[in-house]
Every structure is written in structure tokens, then in C-alpha cells.
Amino acid sequence: MEYHIDMDGMKPDMRAIEDVLYDLDPAVIVAMALDGNTLRIATYIPMTDLLGLIRQAGCQVEPGQVVELPSICCGGCGG
């Protein structure tokens, strides 16, 4: 799944977020969108777990800030 998270002006510690997510999903992709405010995460981790992990990394994100996009997985990586 891909999630877009409105960071509402926060400057997240990308390394901390990557570190906490990689422990559960080594194939996770974490990137800041070009707008500089939208955190993009591609992972299999469910949203409720994802929110907890992002909070653990120091970002107080609420469910209303998260948009879950439909899967665009081609299956090519076997995931």
C-alpha cells in the first residue's frame, strides 16, 4: 500500500522513520514529495501500525493526516 501523510509543516527525521519501519518491512520506501509537506510511504504495514511506528520515530501524526492510496503493486518483486 502507499500512504501519503500530510506533515502539516513538521520536518520529520526521515532516518528515524526509515529505521523504525525497516525493522518490520525491509522493502519499505520512504520519501518526501516534491511539495516538501507530504511524506510518501510504500509498505505492507497496516495504517494503525504505521501510525504507531511514525509516532515512535518522533512525529505526532493523526489518522486524518493520512491518505491510503489503492495498491498499484504489479507483483514483480514477489511481495
Secondary structure, DSSP 8 states (H G I E B T S, - for coil): -EEEEE-TT----HHHHHHHHHTT-TT-EEEE-TTSSEEEEE-SS-HHHHHHHHHHTT----GGGEEEE-----STT--
